[in-house]
Amino acid sequence: MGVLTIYLDKATNLKDEDTIGTSDPYIKFSLEQDNLIKDKDYGDTKSTVKKNELNPVYGETFHFNIPTLNNMELTIKVMDDDIVSDDKMGKCKIKLEKHGLNSTPKEFKEKVYNRVFGKDAYVHLTLKYEE
């Protein structure tokens, strides 16, 4: 068994999903092994909520226990915390085996929302994998 460590630094240029006030973003991570016949779910976790912030700084660390990086896919969803139901502000996926992760942290800047006009939204994080 190995450990995938995610250090969530920040998100930038998030799109405001609220009509009144500003969005309250949090980041949700889910990890699954993408197999030909049946995918295997390795769970999910989420960051704290940052109230009224479109460029939130998190500085949070998360861990997933996984057997291998083979066919592993990390899904990152940026969500807006609302009373009734949470809105999706952006999303991306990282195929972990393609990045040669090891015990040396590797920085990622992943686009979660593509704007036609204005700046795109990104999540900034660091990943490492130790067996």
Steps between C-alpha positions, in 0.01 A plus 500: 500500500614850425389848601397775261547838668316805365598847614229744396658844475234723347244562225507805276252696289195297602167591341243646738199266502287698746246762392515667842839526670812311399559127466623291794734252328636168617694234311386138482749225411396151393728217396416194294681233307376503142487130404368347179221302664431655839636822648614497863420795724763608754286764667469874508579790726446874498666819614365761733255759365640847431222756547453777240827425319573453127877458552505277809823390669472162672840365610341160576637146469307182414604132483368201306621143565527327162670181376648652182488800265398278207173620343440737793304815424467794738186709446506855630171687532471861610166541676304798633360431847131598500215445743272312259742320268866553415586633152789370292745781420749289304654158454809319370654153504861389538613155380761431768706229328594741218692732733765272651414598856739407778607632842610831346200736494388604150310824441184512290298795371181350362234690306157444654297755304560632148374853439439643155548852637720560803748287689462123531457345846775277642572277798861500623616186679796273567492121475738231621482121529692284745494120519 
